Amino acid sequence: MRNLYRTIYVLAALTLIVTSGGCDFIKGFFGKDETAVQEAYTDYRKAMLSGDIEALKNLVSKDKVRELEGPNAARMLQFAKSVMPSQANITEVKVEGDRATLSLQSAAEGGTVSGTARLVKEDGSWRISQENWKMNMGQVMTEGTAPEIPQSQTMTAAQTTSAGVPSLTARQTEVQPGGQITVEFSGIQSPASQDWISLYKRGVPNENYGEWYYLKSQGQGSLTFKAPNEDGDYEFRLFLNWPQGGYNDVARSGPIRISRGGAMPQSTGSSNRLDNTVFRVGDEIRVHFTAPSHFVDNAWVGIIPSSVPHGNEALNDQYDLTYQYLNRRTSGTLVFHAPQQPGQYDMRMHDTDNNGSEVVSVSFSVAVK
């Protein structure tokens, strides 16, 4: 369940907040405890910026260390970096015994964002226990007449990027078990004979690969796979230069639904449409939407990494990078900005913010500037 504004709970779900620029602290004004709290936060930010998970374990509260030991810690750190403000100013410090709160503020395009960092004193040292930011990332541009929307409610368009950015595109988005799936690959700068692509059920570790093929030193091309017999959401993953590259994928395709019964359940009257399918980091993304009149106020549209499995609103809520409520609008245009991290993303619509369902999705890719 969301608050009135976008709230990202950093350590609570391992979406650790980090900024890409400096932090303008208020110094020479606070007492000893307040200064120690600021220094703890500064060290935390430095560790976040460098991606030093081991250092972070010494800077967060003990109950949060376990989250930094999970298999997805590094990936979640990258996602968090892509959406947080580039500057953060400490506007207030409150210390009450063994607990402290920092009030934070940052400028953002079209307004400001505010945040809070909470710290606890453990074993004589201040540690970050929680950080959250309240953000208004997008704005509604128009309302009224519905734009022309293709009949298909789930749209996964070609995901090609500029040279030098590895990309995978699945030509089919819905396939029966045993059917053919063709994947296009491009953007491999230094092709090697043992670059390889495999088909995965979404959410499984890279070591659990399915059907796979070497690319034989091709920087671009296509391969055809046979759809597995097990229903579910699948994706292609690209790996470079086996065995030196290990199980570290460099690109993933959008989702492919394999089902005997058809596509992901959709809500009649729901649709998303993008003006483009490929964006540069920071580009404006316009989402033209239609939604049923029965949707509640907190139906929402958000940007979610394509690697997150489809369907579960609560899961999407955990991993969304930014979002906007529809507020009972049945049509209009929303404006977002492309994430700072290149990769594959989805613009997903949900019928409610209270344990609801994903109802429609359109995929896009983000390339470096």
NUSEMI-903353 format. One record per residue (C-alpha): residue number from 1; residue in one letter; chain; z, y, x. Coordinates in steps of 0.05 Angstrom, whole numbers, plus 32768, in hexadecimal, padded with zeros to 4 digits. Layout:
! NUSEMI-903353
{pt NUM, A, A, {Z, Y, X}}
...
END
This chain:
! NUSEMI-903353
{pt 1, M, A, {8000, 8000, 8000}}
{pt 2, R, A, {7FEC, 8043, 801D}}
{pt 3, N, A, {8011, 8085, 801B}}
{pt 4, L, A, {7FF1, 80C5, 8000}}
{pt 5, Y, A, {7FCE, 80CF, 8043}}
{pt 6, R, A, {7FB1, 809D, 8073}}
{pt 7, T, A, {7FEC, 807F, 809A}}
{pt 8, I, A, {7FE0, 8053, 80D6}}
{pt 9, Y, A, {801E, 802C, 80EA}}
{pt 10, V, A, {8012, 8020, 8133}}
{pt 11, L, A, {8043, 7FED, 814A}}
{pt 12, A, A, {804F, 7FCF, 8106}}
{pt 13, A, A, {800A, 7FAF, 8106}}
{pt 14, L, A, {7FF7, 7FB5, 814F}}
{pt 15, T, A, {7FC6, 7FEE, 8140}}
{pt 16, L, A, {7FE4, 8012, 817B}}
{pt 17, I, A, {7FD6, 805C, 817C}}
{pt 18, V, A, {7FB8, 807B, 81BA}}
{pt 19, T, A, {7F92, 80BB, 81C6}}
{pt 20, S, A, {7F58, 80C9, 81F4}}
{pt 21, G, A, {7F6F, 810D, 820B}}
{pt 22, G, A, {7FAD, 8130, 8224}}
{pt 23, C, A, {7FED, 813E, 81FF}}
{pt 24, D, A, {8008, 8184, 81FD}}
{pt 25, F, A, {8053, 817B, 81FE}}
{pt 26, I, A, {8086, 81B0, 81EF}}
{pt 27, K, A, {80AF, 81B2, 822F}}
{pt 28, G, A, {80E8, 81DC, 8249}}
{pt 29, F, A, {8105, 81E1, 8204}}
{pt 30, F, A, {8129, 81A0, 81F5}}
{pt 31, G, A, {8169, 8182, 820F}}
{pt 32, K, A, {8172, 8144, 823A}}
{pt 33, D, A, {816B, 8110, 8203}}
{pt 34, E, A, {8130, 8134, 81E4}}
{pt 35, T, A, {810D, 8138, 8228}}
{pt 36, A, A, {8119, 80ED, 8234}}
{pt 37, V, A, {80FA, 80DE, 81F0}}
{pt 38, Q, A, {80BC, 8107, 8202}}
{pt 39, E, A, {80B6, 80E4, 8246}}
{pt 40, A, A, {80BB, 80A0, 8224}}
{pt 41, Y, A, {8082, 80B3, 81F5}}
{pt 42, T, A, {8059, 80CE, 822F}}
{pt 43, D, A, {8060, 808C, 8255}}
{pt 44, Y, A, {804E, 8066, 8216}}
{pt 45, R, A, {800E, 808F, 820E}}
{pt 46, K, A, {7FFA, 8085, 8256}}
{pt 47, A, A, {8002, 803A, 824F}}
{pt 48, M, A, {7FD9, 803B, 820F}}
{pt 49, L, A, {7FA2, 8064, 822F}}
{pt 50, S, A, {7F9C, 8033, 8269}}
{pt 51, G, A, {7FA1, 7FF6, 823C}}
{pt 52, D, A, {7FDD, 7FDD, 8263}}
{pt 53, I, A, {7FFC, 7FAC, 8233}}
{pt 54, E, A, {802F, 7F94, 8265}}
{pt 55, A, A, {8048, 7FDB, 826F}}
{pt 56, L, A, {804B, 7FE5, 8224}}
{pt 57, K, A, {8079, 7FAB, 821D}}
{pt 58, N, A, {80AD, 7FD3, 8244}}
{pt 59, L, A, {80A1, 8011, 821A}}
{pt 60, V, A, {80A5, 7FF8, 81D2}}
{pt 61, S, A, {80E1, 7FDE, 81AC}}
{pt 62, K, A, {80F4, 7F95, 81B5}}
{pt 63, D, A, {80DF, 7F81, 816F}}
{pt 64, K, A, {8098, 7F9A, 817E}}
{pt 65, V, A, {808E, 7F77, 81C0}}
{pt 66, R, A, {8079, 7F37, 819C}}
{pt 67, E, A, {803F, 7F5B, 817C}}
{pt 68, L, A, {8025, 7F6E, 81C2}}
{pt 69, E, A, {8025, 7F24, 81D4}}
{pt 70, G, A, {7FF5, 7F11, 819D}}
{pt 71, P, A, {7FAD, 7EFB, 81AB}}
{pt 72, N, A, {7F8F, 7F38, 8189}}
{pt 73, A, A, {7FB9, 7F6D, 81AD}}
{pt 74, A, A, {7F80, 7F86, 81DA}}
{pt 75, R, A, {7F4D, 7F89, 81A2}}
{pt 76, M, A, {7F7C, 7FAE, 8174}}
{pt 77, L, A, {7F8B, 7FE0, 81AC}}
{pt 78, Q, A, {7F40, 7FEE, 81B2}}
{pt 79, F, A, {7F3A, 7FF9, 8167}}
{pt 80, A, A, {7F74, 8029, 8167}}
{pt 81, K, A, {7F57, 8052, 81A0}}
{pt 82, S, A, {7F17, 805D, 8179}}
{pt 83, V, A, {7F37, 8083, 813F}}
{pt 84, M, A, {7F73, 80AA, 815A}}
{pt 85, P, A, {7F74, 80F6, 8168}}
{pt 86, S, A, {7F5F, 810D, 81AD}}
{pt 87, Q, A, {7F9B, 813C, 81B4}}
{pt 88, A, A, {7FE3, 8136, 819C}}
{pt 89, N, A, {8017, 816D, 819D}}
{pt 90, I, A, {8061, 8160, 8195}}
{pt 91, T, A, {807A, 8193, 8163}}
{pt 92, E, A, {80C1, 817A, 8159}}
{pt 93, V, A, {80F3, 814A, 8178}}
{pt 94, K, A, {812F, 812F, 8152}}
{pt 95, V, A, {8164, 8103, 8173}}
{pt 96, E, A, {819A, 80E2, 8149}}
{pt 97, G, A, {81C4, 80B3, 8172}}
{pt 98, D, A, {8198, 8079, 818A}}
{pt 99, R, A, {815D, 808D, 815F}}
{pt 100, A, A, {812A, 80C5, 8169}}
{pt 101, T, A, {80ED, 80E0, 8144}}
{pt 102, L, A, {80B3, 8107, 8161}}
{pt 103, S, A, {8088, 8132, 8133}}
{pt 104, L, A, {803F, 8134, 814A}}
{pt 105, Q, A, {8003, 815D, 8138}}
{pt 106, S, A, {7FBA, 815E, 814C}}
{pt 107, A, A, {7F7B, 8184, 8139}}
{pt 108, A, A, {7F44, 815D, 8116}}
{pt 109, E, A, {7EFF, 816F, 80FD}}
{pt 110, G, A, {7F09, 8191, 80BA}}
{pt 111, G, A, {7F55, 8195, 80BF}}
{pt 112, T, A, {7F91, 8179, 80E2}}
{pt 113, V, A, {7FB5, 8137, 80E9}}
{pt 114, S, A, {8000, 812E, 80EE}}
{pt 115, G, A, {8027, 80F4, 810B}}
{pt 116, T, A, {806D, 80D9, 8117}}
{pt 117, A, A, {8087, 80AF, 8150}}
{pt 118, R, A, {80CA, 808B, 8148}}
{pt 119, L, A, {80F2, 8074, 8184}}
{pt 120, V, A, {8131, 804B, 818D}}
{pt 121, K, A, {815F, 8048, 81CA}}
{pt 122, E, A, {8165, 8001, 81E4}}
{pt 123, D, A, {818A, 7FEF, 8224}}
{pt 124, G, A, {8190, 8039, 8235}}
{pt 125, S, A, {8145, 8047, 822F}}
{pt 126, W, A, {811D, 8068, 81F7}}
{pt 127, R, A, {80E6, 803B, 81DB}}
{pt 128, I, A, {80B0, 8046, 81A7}}
{pt 129, S, A, {80BE, 801F, 8167}}
{pt 130, Q, A, {8089, 803D, 813A}}
{pt 131, E, A, {8051, 8071, 813A}}
{pt 132, N, A, {8028, 8087, 80FF}}
{pt 133, W, A, {7FF5, 80BD, 80F0}}
{pt 134, K, A, {7FE2, 80DC, 80AE}}
{pt 135, M, A, {7F98, 80EA, 80AF}}
{pt 136, N, A, {7F63, 8106, 8081}}
{pt 137, M, A, {7F25, 80EE, 80A6}}
{pt 138, G, A, {7EEE, 80F8, 8073}}
{pt 139, Q, A, {7EDC, 8124, 8038}}
{pt 140, V, A, {7EB7, 811B, 7FF7}}
{pt 141, M, A, {7E75, 8141, 7FFA}}
{pt 142, T, A, {7E58, 8139, 7FB5}}
{pt 143, E, A, {7E66, 811B, 7F71}}
{pt 144, G, A, {7E3E, 8111, 7F32}}
{pt 145, T, A, {7DFB, 80EF, 7F2D}}
{pt 146, A, A, {7DF9, 80AC, 7F4E}}
{pt 147, P, A, {7DC8, 80A5, 7F88}}
{pt 148, E, A, {7D94, 806F, 7F85}}
{pt 149, I, A, {7DB4, 802F, 7F9D}}
{pt 150, P, A, {7D90, 7FEE, 7FAE}}
{pt 151, Q, A, {7DA1, 7FB5, 7F7F}}
{pt 152, S, A, {7DC2, 7F8B, 7FB5}}
{pt 153, Q, A, {7E0C, 7F9E, 7FB7}}
{pt 154, T, A, {7E1A, 7F82, 7FFC}}
{pt 155, M, A, {7DED, 7FA1, 8031}}
{pt 156, T, A, {7DED, 7F8C, 807A}}
{pt 157, A, A, {7DB4, 7FB1, 809B}}
{pt 158, A, A, {7D95, 7FA7, 80DF}}
{pt 159, Q, A, {7DC7, 7FBA, 8115}}
{pt 160, T, A, {7DA0, 7FD2, 8151}}
{pt 161, T, A, {7DBA, 8000, 8186}}
{pt 162, S, A, {7D9E, 8025, 81C1}}
{pt 163, A, A, {7D8C, 8002, 8202}}
{pt 164, G, A, {7DC9, 7FED, 8229}}
{pt 165, V, A, {7DF5, 7FDF, 81ED}}
{pt 166, P, A, {7DF4, 7F94, 81DC}}
{pt 167, S, A, {7DE7, 7F89, 8192}}
{pt 168, L, A, {7DE1, 7F4E, 8162}}
{pt 169, T, A, {7DC0, 7F50, 811E}}
{pt 170, A, A, {7DBF, 7F18, 80EB}}
{pt 171, R, A, {7D80, 7F1B, 80C1}}
{pt 172, Q, A, {7DA1, 7EF5, 8088}}
{pt 173, T, A, {7DE4, 7F09, 8069}}
{pt 174, E, A, {7DE9, 7ED1, 8035}}
{pt 175, V, A, {7DD4, 7E89, 8044}}
{pt 176, Q, A, {7DDD, 7E45, 8025}}
{pt 177, P, A, {7DFC, 7E0E, 8051}}
{pt 178, G, A, {7DC6, 7DF0, 807C}}
{pt 179, G, A, {7D99, 7E2C, 8075}}
{pt 180, Q, A, {7D7B, 7E53, 80AF}}
{pt 181, I, A, {7D9B, 7E92, 80CD}}
{pt 182, T, A, {7D75, 7EBD, 80FF}}
{pt 183, V, A, {7D9A, 7EEB, 812E}}
{pt 184, E, A, {7D79, 7F23, 8156}}
{pt 185, F, A, {7D97, 7F39, 8198}}
{pt 186, S, A, {7D88, 7F77, 81C2}}
{pt 187, G, A, {7DA5, 7FA9, 81F3}}
{pt 188, I, A, {7DB7, 7F78, 822C}}
{pt 189, Q, A, {7DAD, 7FA2, 826A}}
{pt 190, S, A, {7DB1, 7F6B, 829F}}
{pt 191, P, A, {7D9C, 7F2B, 827D}}
{pt 192, A, A, {7DB5, 7EE9, 829D}}
{pt 193, S, A, {7D9C, 7EA3, 8291}}
{pt 194, Q, A, {7DDF, 7E8E, 8273}}
{pt 195, D, A, {7DEC, 7EC7, 8243}}
{pt 196, W, A, {7DF9, 7EA4, 8201}}
{pt 197, I, A, {7E01, 7EAD, 81B7}}
{pt 198, S, A, {7E2A, 7E81, 8188}}
{pt 199, L, A, {7E38, 7E7F, 813D}}
{pt 200, Y, A, {7E82, 7E85, 812A}}
{pt 201, K, A, {7EAB, 7E83, 80EB}}
{pt 202, R, A, {7ECA, 7EC7, 80E8}}
{pt 203, G, A, {7F10, 7ECC, 8104}}
{pt 204, V, A, {7F0F, 7E8F, 8132}}
{pt 205, P, A, {7F1A, 7E96, 817D}}
{pt 206, N, A, {7EDE, 7E9C, 81AB}}
{pt 207, E, A, {7EED, 7E58, 81C9}}
{pt 208, N, A, {7EDE, 7E37, 8185}}
{pt 209, Y, A, {7E93, 7E41, 8189}}
{pt 210, G, A, {7E61, 7E20, 815C}}
{pt 211, E, A, {7E16, 7E18, 8166}}
{pt 212, W, A, {7E01, 7E40, 81A3}}
{pt 213, Y, A, {7DC5, 7E50, 81CF}}
{pt 214, Y, A, {7DB9, 7E6F, 8214}}
{pt 215, L, A, {7D8C, 7EAD, 8214}}
{pt 216, K, A, {7D67, 7E9A, 8254}}
{pt 217, S, A, {7D68, 7EDF, 8273}}
{pt 218, Q, A, {7D4C, 7F02, 8236}}
{pt 219, G, A, {7D68, 7F48, 8228}}
{pt 220, Q, A, {7D4F, 7F46, 81E0}}
{pt 221, G, A, {7D32, 7F14, 81B0}}
{pt 222, S, A, {7D48, 7EE7, 8177}}
{pt 223, L, A, {7D65, 7EA2, 816B}}
{pt 224, T, A, {7D68, 7E76, 812D}}
{pt 225, F, A, {7DA6, 7E4E, 811A}}
{pt 226, K, A, {7DB7, 7E1C, 80E3}}
{pt 227, A, A, {7DED, 7E33, 80B2}}
{pt 228, P, A, {7E2C, 7E07, 80B5}}
{pt 229, N, A, {7E3F, 7DDB, 807B}}
{pt 230, E, A, {7E82, 7DFD, 8071}}
{pt 231, D, A, {7E84, 7E39, 8043}}
{pt 232, G, A, {7E9F, 7E7A, 805F}}
{pt 233, D, A, {7E90, 7EBA, 8084}}
{pt 234, Y, A, {7E6F, 7EB2, 80C7}}
{pt 235, E, A, {7E55, 7EDE, 8100}}
{pt 236, F, A, {7E2F, 7EDA, 8141}}
{pt 237, R, A, {7E4F, 7EEC, 8183}}
{pt 238, L, A, {7E2D, 7EFD, 81C5}}
{pt 239, F, A, {7E48, 7EE9, 820A}}
{pt 240, L, A, {7E2D, 7EFB, 824E}}
{pt 241, N, A, {7E23, 7ED4, 828E}}
{pt 242, W, A, {7E48, 7E92, 8282}}
{pt 243, P, A, {7E76, 7E7D, 82A3}}
{pt 244, Q, A, {7E86, 7EBE, 82C6}}
{pt 245, G, A, {7E89, 7EE4, 8285}}
{pt 246, G, A, {7EB8, 7EB2, 8265}}
{pt 247, Y, A, {7EC7, 7EB5, 821B}}
{pt 248, N, A, {7EC4, 7F01, 8217}}
{pt 249, D, A, {7E92, 7F14, 81E1}}
{pt 250, V, A, {7E6C, 7F56, 81EA}}
{pt 251, A, A, {7E4E, 7F5B, 81A4}}
{pt 252, R, A, {7E55, 7F3E, 815F}}
{pt 253, S, A, {7E27, 7F3E, 8123}}
{pt 254, G, A, {7E39, 7F53, 80DD}}
{pt 255, P, A, {7E53, 7F1D, 80AD}}
{pt 256, I, A, {7E29, 7EE4, 8092}}
{pt 257, R, A, {7E42, 7EC4, 8051}}
{pt 258, I, A, {7E35, 7E79, 804F}}
{pt 259, S, A, {7E42, 7E5E, 8009}}
{pt 260, R, A, {7E28, 7E2E, 7FD6}}
{pt 261, G, A, {7E40, 7E5C, 7FA0}}
{pt 262, G, A, {7E22, 7E9E, 7FB7}}
{pt 263, A, A, {7E3A, 7EDE, 7FD8}}
{pt 264, M, A, {7E7D, 7EFF, 7FDE}}
{pt 265, P, A, {7E97, 7F11, 7F99}}
{pt 266, Q, A, {7E81, 7F57, 7F85}}
{pt 267, S, A, {7E98, 7F87, 7F51}}
{pt 268, T, A, {7E60, 7F9A, 7F21}}
{pt 269, G, A, {7E4C, 7FE3, 7F2A}}
{pt 270, S, A, {7E66, 7FE8, 7F72}}
{pt 271, S, A, {7E39, 7FFC, 7FAC}}
{pt 272, N, A, {7E39, 801E, 7FF0}}
{pt 273, R, A, {7DFC, 803B, 8011}}
{pt 274, L, A, {7DF5, 805B, 8056}}
{pt 275, D, A, {7DBF, 808B, 806C}}
{pt 276, N, A, {7DB9, 8064, 80AE}}
{pt 277, T, A, {7DD0, 8022, 80CB}}
{pt 278, V, A, {7DD9, 8038, 8113}}
{pt 279, F, A, {7E05, 8072, 8129}}
{pt 280, R, A, {7E1D, 8091, 816A}}
{pt 281, V, A, {7E67, 809A, 8179}}
{pt 282, G, A, {7E81, 80D3, 814F}}
{pt 283, D, A, {7E44, 80D9, 8123}}
{pt 284, E, A, {7E4C, 80ED, 80DA}}
{pt 285, I, A, {7E46, 80B2, 80AB}}
{pt 286, R, A, {7E35, 80C0, 8061}}
{pt 287, V, A, {7E46, 808A, 8030}}
{pt 288, H, A, {7E25, 808F, 7FEB}}
{pt 289, F, A, {7E4E, 8066, 7FBB}}
{pt 290, T, A, {7E51, 804F, 7F73}}
{pt 291, A, A, {7E8F, 8030, 7F54}}
{pt 292, P, A, {7EA3, 8016, 7F0F}}
{pt 293, S, A, {7EC9, 8045, 7EE0}}
{pt 294, H, A, {7F03, 8014, 7EDC}}
{pt 295, F, A, {7F16, 801B, 7F25}}
{pt 296, V, A, {7F5B, 803A, 7F2F}}
{pt 297, D, A, {7F6A, 807A, 7F55}}
{pt 298, N, A, {7F77, 8057, 7F97}}
{pt 299, A, A, {7F37, 802F, 7F9B}}
{pt 300, W, A, {7F1F, 803D, 7FE1}}
{pt 301, V, A, {7EE7, 803A, 8014}}
{pt 302, G, A, {7EF6, 8031, 805E}}
{pt 303, I, A, {7ED9, 8020, 80A2}}
{pt 304, I, A, {7EEE, 7FDB, 80BA}}
{pt 305, P, A, {7ED7, 7FB4, 80F8}}
{pt 306, S, A, {7EA4, 7F7F, 80E5}}
{pt 307, S, A, {7ECF, 7F4A, 8108}}
{pt 308, V, A, {7F03, 7F4F, 80D0}}
{pt 309, P, A, {7EF7, 7F1A, 809B}}
{pt 310, H, A, {7EDD, 7F32, 8057}}
{pt 311, G, A, {7EFE, 7F30, 8013}}
{pt 312, N, A, {7F48, 7F3E, 801C}}
{pt 313, E, A, {7F5A, 7F87, 800E}}
{pt 314, A, A, {7F9F, 7F81, 802F}}
{pt 315, L, A, {7F7F, 7F67, 806F}}
{pt 316, N, A, {7F4A, 7F9F, 806E}}
{pt 317, D, A, {7F83, 7FD1, 8063}}
{pt 318, Q, A, {7FA3, 7FB8, 80A3}}
{pt 319, Y, A, {7F65, 7FC1, 80CE}}
{pt 320, D, A, {7F40, 7FFC, 80AF}}
{pt 321, L, A, {7F32, 8035, 80E0}}
{pt 322, T, A, {7F2D, 806B, 80AB}}
{pt 323, Y, A, {7F27, 806D, 805F}}
{pt 324, Q, A, {7F1E, 8098, 8021}}
{pt 325, Y, A, {7F36, 808E, 7FD9}}
{pt 326, L, A, {7F02, 8092, 7FA1}}
{pt 327, N, A, {7F34, 80B3, 7F70}}
{pt 328, R, A, {7F0F, 8096, 7F34}}
{pt 329, R, A, {7ECC, 80B3, 7F49}}
{pt 330, T, A, {7E93, 8086, 7F33}}
{pt 331, S, A, {7E61, 80A2, 7F64}}
{pt 332, G, A, {7E5C, 80D3, 7F9E}}
{pt 333, T, A, {7E55, 80D9, 7FE9}}
{pt 334, L, A, {7E8D, 80D0, 801B}}
{pt 335, V, A, {7E89, 80E9, 8063}}
{pt 336, F, A, {7EA7, 80C3, 809D}}
{pt 337, H, A, {7E9D, 80C6, 80E8}}
{pt 338, A, A, {7E87, 808C, 8114}}
{pt 339, P, A, {7EBF, 806B, 813C}}
{pt 340, Q, A, {7EC8, 807C, 8185}}
{pt 341, Q, A, {7EC1, 8032, 8199}}
{pt 342, P, A, {7E79, 8017, 8197}}
{pt 343, G, A, {7E71, 7FD7, 816E}}
{pt 344, Q, A, {7E64, 7FBA, 812A}}
{pt 345, Y, A, {7E88, 7FD6, 80ED}}
{pt 346, D, A, {7E87, 7FD0, 80A1}}
{pt 347, M, A, {7E8F, 8005, 806B}}
{pt 348, R, A, {7EB7, 7FDE, 8037}}
{pt 349, M, A, {7ECB, 7FF1, 7FF0}}
{pt 350, H, A, {7F0A, 7FD7, 7FCE}}
{pt 351, D, A, {7F1F, 7FD8, 7F85}}
{pt 352, T, A, {7F67, 7FED, 7F92}}
{pt 353, D, A, {7F97, 7FFB, 7FCB}}
{pt 354, N, A, {7FCB, 7FCC, 7FAE}}
{pt 355, N, A, {7FB8, 7F86, 7FC5}}
{pt 356, G, A, {7F73, 7F8C, 7FA8}}
{pt 357, S, A, {7F2F, 7F70, 7FBB}}
{pt 358, E, A, {7EF4, 7F85, 7FE6}}
{pt 359, V, A, {7EBA, 7F90, 7FB6}}
{pt 360, V, A, {7E80, 7FA8, 7FE0}}
{pt 361, S, A, {7E6E, 7FB1, 802A}}
{pt 362, V, A, {7E37, 7FCF, 8054}}
{pt 363, S, A, {7E33, 7FC4, 809F}}
{pt 364, F, A, {7E20, 7FF4, 80D7}}
{pt 365, S, A, {7E23, 7FF8, 8122}}
{pt 366, V, A, {7E3E, 802E, 8151}}
{pt 367, A, A, {7E1E, 803B, 8195}}
{pt 368, V, A, {7E34, 8066, 81CF}}
{pt 369, K, A, {7E1D, 80AE, 81D0}}
END
